[in-house]
């Protein structure tokens, strides 16, 4: 999984954006009688103005209404004085959001983060499950992240990735991390002076 070539620690994403899995979720929203409604056509029940499916095409089914739009699709059903809408992807409206339980969706599943801290500041094992994997090396795991922690003297280097990132890649990354050379530091462009948002936009456009 290639990452952008750049100096320093931070976040890295695959250079081929097509390898990033799409974000998958389901939103469940209940609309009470205080929300504005209008007739949805024969068999379609009421349509909520605030619903992500308000402009979607209607397909009545027994006890349910299926709606398919350009951005999202889903179902709506009348429950007493509520209209419950269950919709998913691509946009992210308000409501209760359910993501895939295996965390293999969206950019975070393929993101890599490399960073270093002083050893006396502790390491990521305080918030993760860690197991030894060699001298001064630990493999860490959380529900949505895994990676390696390597102690080098008074510095702890961490390479963490989403669950879709190859474990061996993270192992190589934590061993490959090293201090920047003088030549590399000289190639780093100086920090631009602060300016207003329009100056920052002009610099970005240039």
Beta strands, then each sheet from edge to edge (+ up, - down):
strand 1: 10-12
strand 2: 25-31
strand 3: 37-39
strand 4: 46-48
strand 5: 57-61
strand 6: 64-68
strand 7: 73-79
strand 8: 82-88
strand 9: 96-99
strand 10: 112-118
strand 11: 129-132
strand 12: 137-141
strand 13: 145-152
strand 14: 155-162
sheet 1: 1+ 10- 14+ 13- 12+ 11-
sheet 2: 5+ 6- 7+ 8- 2+ 9-
sheet 3: 3+ 4-
end
